[in-house]
Amino acid sequence: MSDMAPHDIGYGEPEKIQSIDAEFLAGHRFPYQEDISLIEDIDLDAATPGADINWLEDIHLLIEEGTPAVFDRYSNAFLKIYFPIPADRENEIARKVLIKHLTSGNSYGIQLKEKHTKFPQPELGPWVPGSKTVGTDYHAPVLEGWEPPAH
């Protein structure tokens, strides 16, 4: 056995990721992160489920690692914005980028819904009329070879 400490031979603490962004989860950027023209026609009132748009008031433009971003709570990830954001439209733009991300089905949390949703709900959320329903036949995942302990 060596007297070397674990960090001396290449072992030690793994890299810590402080935050995850949407492009890390997807493996690429989305066009609407780079081109404001792809979100300009989004009508936030029309895209909002029901008559209650209060949830949009909680969506704000943030800065993540020095880059403008909006937080996608369905994926627990930041969606960075790479185009210039006009003054006095910061939160509007953040909301439009998020709505585009959610309604496009690109949110990692939405992509997980079909397999992991435990109760019926629209796959693309209430933002997309006619969205397919997922969660109607949920079965808990089972680890191959695992048996529950006898009680």
MARBA-3410 file (N, C-alpha, C, O; in Angstrom, 1 decimal):
151
0.8,-1.2,0.0,0.0,0.0,0.0,0.9,1.2,0.0,1.9,1.3,0.7 ~ 0.5,2.2,-0.8,1.3,3.4,-0.9,0.9,4.4,0.2,-0.2,4.4,0.7 ~ 1.9,5.3,0.5,1.6,6.3,1.5,1.1,7.6,0.8,0.9,8.6,1.4 ~ 0.8,7.5,-0.5,0.3,8.6,-1.3,-1.2,8.9,-0.9,-2.0,7.9,-0.7 ~ -1.5,10.1,-0.9,-2.9,10.5,-0.7,-3.7,10.2,-2.0,-3.1,10.3,-3.0
-5.0,10.0,-1.9,-5.8,9.7,-3.1,-5.7,10.8,-4.1,-5.6,10.4,-5.3 ~ -5.6,12.1,-3.8,-5.5,13.1,-4.8,-4.1,13.1,-5.5,-4.0,13.6,-6.6 ~ -3.1,12.4,-4.9,-1.8,12.3,-5.5,-1.8,11.3,-6.6,-0.8,11.4,-7.5 ~ -2.7,10.4,-6.7,-2.7,9.4,-7.7,-3.9,9.4,-8.7,-4.2,8.5,-9.3 ~ -4.5,10.6,-8.7,-5.6,10.8,-9.7,-7.0,10.5,-9.2,-8.0,10.6,-9.9
-7.1,10.2,-7.9,-8.4,10.0,-7.3,-8.8,11.3,-6.6,-8.0,12.2,-6.5 ~ -9.9,11.3,-6.0,-10.4,12.5,-5.3,-11.8,12.8,-5.6,-12.6,12.0,-6.1 ~ -12.1,14.0,-5.4,-13.4,14.5,-5.6,-13.7,14.7,-7.1,-12.9,15.2,-7.8 ~ -14.9,14.2,-7.5,-15.3,14.4,-8.9,-15.6,15.9,-9.1,-15.9,16.6,-8.2 ~ -15.6,16.2,-10.4,-16.0,17.6,-10.7,-17.4,17.9,-10.3,-18.3,17.1,-10.5
-17.6,19.0,-9.7,-18.9,19.4,-9.2,-19.6,20.4,-10.2,-19.0,21.4,-10.6 ~ -20.8,20.1,-10.7,-21.5,20.9,-11.6,-22.5,21.7,-10.7,-23.3,21.2,-10.0 ~ -22.3,23.1,-10.8,-23.1,23.9,-9.9,-24.5,24.2,-10.5,-25.5,24.3,-9.8 ~ -24.6,24.2,-11.8,-25.9,24.4,-12.5,-25.9,23.7,-13.8,-24.8,23.5,-14.4 ~ -27.0,23.4,-14.3,-27.2,22.7,-15.6,-28.0,23.6,-16.5,-29.0,24.1,-16.1
-27.6,23.7,-17.7,-28.4,24.5,-18.6,-29.0,23.5,-19.7,-28.6,22.4,-19.8 ~ -30.0,24.0,-20.3,-30.8,23.2,-21.3,-30.0,22.7,-22.4,-30.2,21.5,-22.8 ~ -29.0,23.4,-22.9,-28.2,22.9,-24.0,-27.3,21.8,-23.5,-27.0,20.9,-24.4 ~ -26.9,21.8,-22.3,-26.1,20.7,-21.8,-27.0,19.4,-21.8,-26.5,18.3,-22.2 ~ -28.2,19.5,-21.3,-29.1,18.4,-21.3,-29.4,17.9,-22.7,-29.5,16.6,-22.9
-29.6,18.8,-23.6,-30.0,18.4,-25.0,-28.8,18.0,-25.8,-28.9,17.3,-26.8 ~ -27.6,18.6,-25.5,-26.4,18.3,-26.3,-26.3,19.3,-27.4,-25.4,19.2,-28.3 ~ -27.1,20.3,-27.5,-27.0,21.4,-28.5,-27.9,22.6,-28.1,-28.7,22.5,-27.2 ~ -27.6,23.7,-28.8,-28.5,24.9,-28.6,-29.7,24.8,-29.5,-29.8,24.0,-30.4 ~ -30.7,25.5,-29.1,-31.9,25.6,-29.9,-32.0,26.9,-30.6,-31.5,27.9,-30.2
-32.5,26.9,-31.9,-32.5,28.1,-32.7,-33.1,29.4,-32.0,-32.6,30.5,-32.2 ~ -34.1,29.2,-31.2,-34.7,30.3,-30.5,-33.9,30.9,-29.4,-34.3,31.9,-28.8 ~ -32.8,30.3,-29.1,-31.9,30.8,-28.1,-31.0,31.9,-28.8,-30.4,32.7,-28.1 ~ -30.9,31.8,-30.1,-30.0,32.7,-30.8,-30.6,33.7,-31.8,-29.9,34.5,-32.3 ~ -31.9,33.6,-32.0,-32.6,34.4,-33.0,-33.9,34.9,-32.4,-34.9,34.2,-32.3
-33.9,36.2,-32.1,-35.1,36.8,-31.5,-36.3,36.7,-32.4,-37.5,36.7,-32.0 ~ -36.1,36.7,-33.7,-37.2,36.6,-34.7,-38.1,35.4,-34.5,-39.2,35.3,-35.0 ~ -37.5,34.3,-33.9,-38.2,33.1,-33.8,-39.2,33.1,-32.6,-39.9,32.1,-32.4 ~ -39.1,34.1,-31.8,-40.0,34.2,-30.6,-40.9,35.4,-30.7,-41.8,35.5,-29.8 ~ -40.6,36.3,-31.6,-41.4,37.6,-31.6,-42.9,37.4,-31.8,-43.6,38.2,-31.2
-43.3,36.4,-32.5,-44.7,36.3,-32.8,-45.5,35.5,-31.7,-46.7,35.3,-31.8 ~ -44.8,35.2,-30.6,-45.5,34.5,-29.5,-46.4,35.4,-28.8,-46.0,36.5,-28.3 ~ -47.7,35.1,-28.7,-48.7,35.8,-27.9,-48.7,35.2,-26.5,-49.3,34.1,-26.3 ~ -48.2,35.9,-25.5,-48.1,35.3,-24.2,-49.5,35.1,-23.6,-49.7,34.1,-22.9 ~ -50.4,36.0,-23.9,-51.8,35.8,-23.4,-52.4,34.6,-24.0,-53.0,33.8,-23.3
-52.2,34.4,-25.3,-52.8,33.2,-26.0,-52.1,31.9,-25.5,-52.7,30.8,-25.5 ~ -50.8,32.0,-25.2,-50.1,30.8,-24.8,-50.3,30.4,-23.4,-49.8,29.3,-22.9 ~ -51.0,31.2,-22.6,-51.2,31.0,-21.2,-52.4,30.1,-21.0,-53.5,30.5,-21.5 ~ -52.3,29.0,-20.2,-53.4,28.2,-19.9,-54.5,28.9,-19.1,-54.2,29.5,-18.1 ~ -55.7,28.7,-19.5,-56.8,29.3,-18.7,-56.8,30.8,-18.7,-56.1,31.4,-19.5
-57.5,31.4,-17.8,-57.5,32.9,-17.7,-56.5,33.5,-16.8,-56.4,34.7,-16.6 ~ -55.7,32.6,-16.2,-54.7,33.0,-15.2,-53.3,33.1,-15.7,-52.7,32.1,-16.0 ~ -52.9,34.4,-15.9,-51.5,34.5,-16.4,-50.5,34.9,-15.3,-49.4,35.3,-15.5 ~ -51.0,34.7,-14.0,-50.1,35.1,-12.9,-48.8,34.3,-12.9,-47.8,34.8,-12.4 ~ -48.8,33.0,-13.3,-47.6,32.2,-13.3,-46.5,32.9,-14.1,-45.3,32.8,-13.8
-46.9,33.6,-15.2,-45.9,34.3,-16.0,-45.2,35.4,-15.2,-44.0,35.8,-15.5 ~ -45.8,36.0,-14.3,-45.2,37.1,-13.5,-44.0,36.6,-12.7,-43.2,37.4,-12.3 ~ -43.9,35.3,-12.5,-42.8,34.7,-11.8,-41.6,34.4,-12.7,-40.5,34.1,-12.2 ~ -41.8,34.6,-14.0,-40.7,34.3,-14.9,-40.0,35.6,-15.2,-40.6,36.6,-15.7 ~ -38.7,35.6,-14.9,-37.9,36.8,-15.1,-36.6,36.5,-15.9,-36.1,35.4,-15.8
-36.0,37.5,-16.5,-34.7,37.3,-17.1,-33.7,37.3,-16.0,-33.7,38.1,-15.1 ~ -32.9,36.3,-16.1,-31.8,36.1,-15.1,-30.5,36.1,-15.8,-30.4,36.2,-17.0 ~ -29.4,36.1,-15.1,-28.1,36.0,-15.6,-27.5,34.7,-15.0,-27.4,34.5,-13.8 ~ -27.1,33.8,-15.9,-26.4,32.5,-15.5,-25.0,32.5,-16.2,-24.9,32.5,-17.4 ~ -24.0,32.4,-15.3,-22.6,32.4,-15.8,-22.4,33.5,-16.8,-21.7,33.3,-17.8
-22.9,34.7,-16.5,-22.6,35.9,-17.3,-23.5,36.0,-18.5,-23.3,36.9,-19.3 ~ -24.4,35.1,-18.7,-25.3,35.1,-19.9,-26.7,35.2,-19.5,-27.2,34.6,-18.6 ~ -27.5,36.1,-20.3,-28.9,36.2,-20.0,-29.6,34.8,-20.1,-29.2,34.0,-21.0 ~ -30.5,34.5,-19.2,-31.1,33.2,-19.2,-32.5,33.2,-18.6,-32.8,34.2,-17.9 ~ -33.3,32.2,-18.8,-34.6,32.0,-18.2,-34.5,30.6,-17.5,-33.9,29.7,-18.1
-35.2,30.5,-16.4,-35.2,29.2,-15.7,-36.3,28.3,-16.1,-37.5,28.7,-16.0 ~ -36.0,27.1,-16.6,-37.1,26.1,-16.9,-37.2,25.2,-15.7,-36.4,24.3,-15.4 ~ -38.3,25.4,-14.9,-38.5,24.7,-13.7,-38.9,23.2,-14.0,-38.7,22.4,-13.1 ~ -39.3,22.9,-15.2,-39.7,21.5,-15.5,-38.4,20.7,-15.7,-38.5,19.5,-15.5 ~ -37.3,21.3,-16.0,-36.0,20.6,-16.2,-35.1,20.9,-15.1,-34.0,20.3,-14.9
-35.4,22.0,-14.3,-34.5,22.5,-13.3,-33.2,22.9,-13.9,-32.1,22.6,-13.4 ~ -33.3,23.6,-15.1,-32.2,24.0,-15.9,-32.4,25.4,-16.4,-33.5,25.9,-16.6 ~ -31.3,26.1,-16.7,-31.3,27.4,-17.3,-31.3,27.3,-18.8,-30.6,26.4,-19.4 ~ -32.1,28.1,-19.4,-32.1,28.3,-20.9,-31.5,29.6,-21.2,-32.1,30.6,-21.0 ~ -30.3,29.5,-21.7,-29.5,30.8,-22.0,-30.0,31.4,-23.3,-30.5,30.7,-24.2
-29.9,32.7,-23.3,-30.3,33.5,-24.4,-29.1,34.2,-25.0,-28.4,35.0,-24.3 ~ -28.8,34.0,-26.3,-27.6,34.5,-26.9,-27.8,35.7,-27.9,-26.8,36.1,-28.5 ~ -29.0,36.2,-28.0,-29.2,37.3,-28.9,-29.3,38.6,-28.0,-29.7,38.5,-26.8 ~ -29.1,39.8,-28.6,-29.3,41.0,-27.8,-30.7,41.2,-27.4,-31.6,41.0,-28.2 ~ -31.0,41.5,-26.2,-32.3,41.7,-25.7,-32.6,43.2,-25.6,-31.9,43.9,-24.9
-33.7,43.6,-26.3,-34.0,45.1,-26.2,-34.3,45.5,-24.8,-34.9,44.8,-24.0 ~ -33.9,46.8,-24.5,-34.1,47.4,-23.2,-35.6,47.4,-22.9,-36.4,47.6,-23.9 ~ -36.0,47.3,-21.7,-37.4,47.3,-21.2,-38.2,46.1,-21.7,-39.5,46.2,-21.6 ~ -37.6,45.1,-22.3,-38.4,43.9,-22.8,-37.8,42.7,-22.2,-38.1,41.6,-22.6 ~ -36.9,42.8,-21.2,-36.2,41.7,-20.7,-37.1,40.5,-20.2,-36.9,39.4,-20.6
-38.0,40.8,-19.4,-38.9,39.7,-18.9,-39.8,39.2,-19.9,-40.1,38.0,-20.0 ~ -40.3,40.1,-20.8,-41.1,39.6,-21.9,-40.4,38.6,-22.8,-40.9,37.5,-23.2 ~ -39.1,39.0,-23.1,-38.3,38.1,-24.0,-38.0,36.8,-23.2,-38.1,35.7,-23.8 ~ -37.7,36.8,-22.0,-37.5,35.6,-21.2,-38.7,34.7,-21.2,-38.6,33.5,-21.4 ~ -39.9,35.3,-21.1,-41.1,34.5,-21.0,-41.4,33.9,-22.4,-41.8,32.8,-22.5
-41.1,34.6,-23.5,-41.4,34.1,-24.8,-40.4,33.0,-25.1,-40.8,32.0,-25.7 ~ -39.1,33.1,-24.7,-38.2,32.0,-25.0,-38.6,30.8,-24.2,-38.5,29.7,-24.7 ~ -39.0,31.0,-23.0,-39.5,29.8,-22.2,-40.7,29.2,-22.8,-40.8,27.9,-22.9 ~ -41.7,29.9,-23.2,-42.9,29.4,-23.8,-42.5,28.6,-25.1,-43.1,27.5,-25.3 ~ -41.7,29.2,-25.9,-41.2,28.5,-27.1,-40.5,27.2,-26.8,-40.8,26.2,-27.4
-39.7,27.2,-25.8,-39.0,26.0,-25.3,-40.0,24.9,-24.9,-39.9,23.7,-25.2 ~ -41.0,25.3,-24.1,-42.0,24.4,-23.5,-42.9,23.8,-24.6,-43.1,22.6,-24.7 ~ -43.4,24.7,-25.5,-44.4,24.3,-26.5,-43.7,23.5,-27.6,-44.4,22.8,-28.4 ~ -42.4,23.6,-27.7,-41.7,22.9,-28.8,-41.4,21.4,-28.3,-40.9,20.6,-29.0 ~ -41.6,21.2,-27.0,-41.3,19.9,-26.4,-39.8,19.7,-26.2,-39.4,18.5,-26.0
-39.0,20.8,-26.1,-37.6,20.6,-26.0,-37.2,20.6,-24.5,-36.0,20.3,-24.2 ~ -38.0,21.0,-23.6,-37.7,20.9,-22.2,-37.4,19.5,-21.8,-38.3,18.6,-22.0 ~ -36.3,19.3,-21.2,-35.9,17.9,-20.8,-37.0,17.3,-19.8,-37.3,16.1,-19.9 ~ -37.5,18.1,-19.0,-38.6,17.6,-18.1,-39.8,17.2,-18.8,-40.4,16.2,-18.4 ~ -40.2,17.8,-19.9,-41.3,17.4,-20.7,-41.0,16.1,-21.4,-41.8,15.3,-21.6
-39.7,16.0,-21.9,-39.3,14.8,-22.6,-39.4,13.5,-21.7,-39.6,12.4,-22.2 ~ -39.2,13.7,-20.4,-39.3,12.6,-19.4,-40.7,12.2,-19.1,-41.0,11.2,-18.5 ~ -41.7,13.1,-19.4,-43.1,12.9,-19.0,-43.6,11.5,-19.4,-44.3,10.8,-18.6 ~ -43.5,11.1,-20.7,-44.1,9.9,-21.2,-43.7,8.7,-20.3,-44.6,7.9,-20.1 ~ -42.5,8.6,-19.9,-42.1,7.4,-19.2,-42.3,7.6,-17.7,-42.6,6.6,-17.0
-42.3,8.8,-17.1,-42.3,8.9,-15.7,-43.5,9.6,-15.1,-43.6,9.7,-13.8 ~ -44.4,10.1,-15.9,-45.6,10.7,-15.3,-46.5,9.7,-14.7,-46.9,8.7,-15.3 ~ -47.0,10.0,-13.5,-47.8,9.1,-12.7,-49.3,9.3,-12.8,-50.1,8.5,-12.3 ~ -49.7,10.4,-13.4,-51.1,10.7,-13.5,-51.3,11.4,-14.9,-50.4,12.0,-15.4 ~ -52.5,11.2,-15.5,-52.8,11.8,-16.8,-52.6,13.3,-16.9,-53.1,14.0,-16.0
-51.9,13.8,-17.9,-51.7,15.2,-18.1,-51.2,15.4,-19.6,-50.7,14.5,-20.2 ~ -51.4,16.6,-20.1,-51.0,16.9,-21.4,-49.5,16.9,-21.5,-48.8,17.5,-20.7 ~ -48.9,16.2,-22.5,-47.5,16.0,-22.6,-46.8,17.4,-22.7,-45.8,17.6,-22.0 ~ -47.3,18.3,-23.6,-46.7,19.6,-23.7,-47.3,20.6,-22.8,-47.1,21.8,-23.0 ~ -48.0,20.1,-21.8,-48.6,21.1,-20.8,-49.8,21.7,-21.4,-50.2,21.5,-22.5
-50.4,22.6,-20.6,-51.7,23.2,-21.0,-51.5,24.3,-22.0,-52.4,24.9,-22.5 ~ -50.2,24.6,-22.4,-49.9,25.6,-23.4,-50.3,25.2,-24.8,-50.5,26.0,-25.7 ~ -50.4,23.9,-25.1,-50.6,23.4,-26.4,-51.9,22.6,-26.5,-52.0,21.5,-26.0 ~ -52.9,23.3,-27.1,-54.2,22.6,-27.2,-54.1,21.3,-28.0,-53.4,21.3,-29.0 ~ -54.7,20.2,-27.6,-54.7,19.0,-28.3,-53.4,18.2,-28.1,-53.2,17.2,-28.7
-52.6,18.6,-27.1,-51.3,17.9,-26.8,-51.7,16.5,-26.3,-52.7,16.3,-25.6 ~ -50.9,15.5,-26.8,-51.2,14.1,-26.4,-51.2,13.9,-24.9,-50.4,14.6,-24.2 ~ -52.0,13.1,-24.3,-52.1,12.8,-22.9,-51.1,11.7,-22.6,-51.0,10.7,-23.2 ~ -50.3,12.0,-21.5,-49.3,11.0,-21.0,-49.7,10.7,-19.6,-50.4,11.4,-18.9 ~ -49.2,9.6,-19.0,-49.4,9.2,-17.6,-50.6,8.4,-17.4,-51.1,8.3,-16.2
-51.2,7.8,-18.4,-52.4,7.0,-18.3,-52.1,5.6,-17.9,-53.0,4.9,-17.4 ~ -50.9,5.2,-18.1,-50.5,3.8,-17.8,-49.2,3.7,-17.1,-48.2,3.0,-17.6 ~ -49.0,4.4,-16.0,-47.7,4.4,-15.3,-47.4,3.1,-14.6,-48.3,2.5,-13.9 ~ -46.2,2.7,-14.8,-45.7,1.5,-14.0,-44.3,1.9,-13.4,-43.5,2.4,-14.2 ~ -44.1,1.7,-12.2,-42.9,2.1,-11.5,-41.7,1.3,-12.2,-41.9,0.1,-12.4
-40.6,2.0,-12.5,-39.5,1.2,-13.0,-38.9,0.2,-12.0,-39.0,0.4,-10.8 ~ -38.4,-0.9,-12.6,-37.9,-1.9,-11.7,-36.5,-2.2,-12.2,-36.2,-2.4,-13.4 ~ -35.6,-2.2,-11.3,-34.2,-2.5,-11.6,-34.0,-4.0,-11.8,-34.4,-4.8,-11.0 ~ -33.5,-4.3,-13.0,-33.4,-5.8,-13.3,-32.6,-6.5,-12.3,-31.5,-6.1,-11.9 ~ -33.1,-7.6,-11.8,-32.4,-8.5,-10.8,-32.7,-8.1,-9.4,-32.2,-8.7,-8.5
-33.4,-7.0,-9.2,-33.6,-6.5,-7.8,-34.9,-7.1,-7.3,-35.9,-7.1,-8.0 ~ -34.9,-7.5,-6.1,-36.1,-8.1,-5.4,-36.3,-7.3,-4.2,-35.4,-7.0,-3.4 ~ -37.6,-6.9,-3.9,-37.8,-6.2,-2.6,-37.5,-7.1,-1.5,-37.7,-8.3,-1.5 ~ -37.1,-6.5,-0.4,-36.7,-7.3,0.8,-38.0,-7.9,1.4,-39.1,-7.3,1.4 ~ -37.9,-9.1,2.0,-39.0,-9.7,2.7,-39.3,-9.0,4.0,-38.4,-8.6,4.7
-40.5,-8.7,4.2,-40.9,-8.0,5.5,-41.4,-9.0,6.5,-41.8,-8.6,7.6
END
